[in-house]
């Protein structure tokens, strides 16, 4: 049972917009801690996708954006492409656990 | 370009100690801007933060693993290491060493990961 809750799967057609939610609590996202997102292609290590809620590392296209409100955050992907098919994880800090916590991951399928 | 490489046995017997090292190249482990962490992923499951260390040896550990966990740093080798005692099948996972930007922060560079299987 992950501290942060994500939907197990989402899907969308090429060109569409999809969102992935990440729900936490008052000891992590709700406490004001930043949310970060990672993408993991099959058989590879996760890669940082967004940091500090909505900041893109160099090389990440602006099709990827993030937002945070209250105890939740979300990742939005516009102009969906076949290569976006991957597992996506959110991550934050939890003051009760005194450490980093992850969501359970969301598998994105491009139809 | 920063690279992290995990090394260690791929098979560990139950009740024994899992030991992994991470060699950092293309950057110094003593950089004041970064911490260094271990994250694991059981087969087919999600990510779990294990712990984080600063080059000064200050450590932060996942409370669920803390009693079995040792994380250390060797600045002369530009390495940091993981030790996990009394392992069980539940510790079977891909173990990643990563660079941790600020605490609390995020993980911006990942090693390729190494699968450690706990089995007799």
Contacts between the chains, C-beta under 8 A, distances in Angstrom:
chain1	res1	chain2	res2	distance
A	2	B	46	6.0
A	33	B	104	6.0
A	34	B	104	7.7
A	34	B	106	7.5
A	36	B	106	3.9
A	36	B	107	7.7
A	38	B	47	7.7
A	38	B	107	7.5
A	44	B	112	7.9
A	45	B	96	5.8
A	45	B	110	4.2
A	45	B	111	6.7
A	45	B	112	5.7
A	45	B	113	5.2
A	46	B	47	6.7
A	46	B	96	7.6
A	46	B	107	7.8
A	46	B	110	6.0
A	47	B	110	6.9
A	48	B	106	6.4
A	48	B	107	6.6
A	48	B	108	5.0
A	51	B	101	7.5
A	51	B	106	4.6
A	51	B	108	7.2
A	52	B	106	7.6
A	57	B	108	6.8
A	89	B	46	6.7
A	89	B	47	5.7
A	91	B	47	7.7
A	91	B	106	6.6
A	91	B	107	7.4
A	92	B	104	7.8
A	93	B	104	3.3
A	93	B	105	7.9
A	97	B	62	7.6
A	97	B	63	5.9
A	98	B	60	7.1
A	98	B	63	6.9
A	99	B	49	5.8
A	99	B	51	7.8
A	99	B	52	7.9
A	99	B	60	6.0
A	99	B	61	7.4
A	99	B	62	5.5
A	99	B	63	7.1
A	100	B	37	7.8
A	100	B	49	4.1
A	100	B	52	7.6
A	100	B	104	6.7
A	100	B	107	8.0
A	101	B	49	6.9
A	102	B	46	5.9
A	102	B	47	4.4
A	102	B	48	6.9
A	102	B	49	6.8
A	103	B	46	7.2
A	104	B	46	4.7
A	105	B	46	4.5
A	105	B	47	7.3
